[in-house]
């Protein structure tokens, strides 16, 4: 019995010692700044940074991005084509409207019409320039070219206006690709003679129809397709016909 009491007391001391040891081992709560500093130190140790993504994962992400870009490019092309188709259809409708009512001085019939103001504004617009083929020089060796755009005022119109109004002929024209320089030069001489009566001349010649159209639209010359410029300005005294090759002037006529 005495031995049993000794074992029980020993067990109590052992349990108490174990609880005391566990209580001693439990760390004291850290200040938030100390915890942050400790975490930064842990991350700074070698081997604690997150492992880089495997090369296979990076390759998959790159493929996904490429597929997305390709899909967006295809959509952009489709939308651009759709816009061009709508623009073409819109212009056809405008032309049909001009043909139907443009020659009628009374205009649209005096009845209620949806979007009447819009239709009347279309009828009031100048008709788009119609490109045409022409020739210059003698009939036996006439040079053929395409007039892409034309602007200015004739000497007769200039005289009919009050004040010192100068006449002007402006042309954006195209010759066939590969036209020999000798023929282009002859065309320049013939055009200069044809418009001798004008005070001002501004004629730009290209060996590509699209380049001539771009010049007519935004006034910028494509040096890769500009082959000749014919200029005459009354007030400055300039009067020249200049040939171009690879974007550089080669000689004046």
C-alpha angles and dihedrals in degrees: 000000000000090000091052091055090051091053092049092050090048090051091051091051090047093051092046091048092050092050090047091051092050090049091050092049094053106102121235115253113272126232110248092244091051090050091051092049090049092051092049089051091051093051091048092059116100114265096023097094116100112266115254117256113269117261090245091059092049090050091052092050090050091051091050091052092048091050090050092050091048091050092049091048091052091049091049092052091049092049091047091052090048091051092050090049090051091048091051091048091047092052091048090053090049091051091048090051092050092048092049100045107007095091093046110095090201090059119201117011114267095252131105108281126177113247092007094162091054092050092048091050089054091051088051093055119099113254114257116262113266113221114230141186118240140168133218133199131025117347092239093058104015118163114232122217142158121244104217097175139358134192142161137070131284123241089252093055091044091054092050091058123084118250131021098318116170124217118238138189118193122181137175106197139170133211125198115281111264095024107162116254090238090061092045090050091050090049089054092052092048094048091048089054093045092057098038091123093061121097093213130029127187113172123161119192125199133179091223127061094214091053090052090049091050090052091049090050103044106007095242120132120219104224091205092062106025108110105164144009125198114197135177124164121181099206099043095040093230114152118164147135111210127190121211132204121184089348095306128106110248102182145331125243 
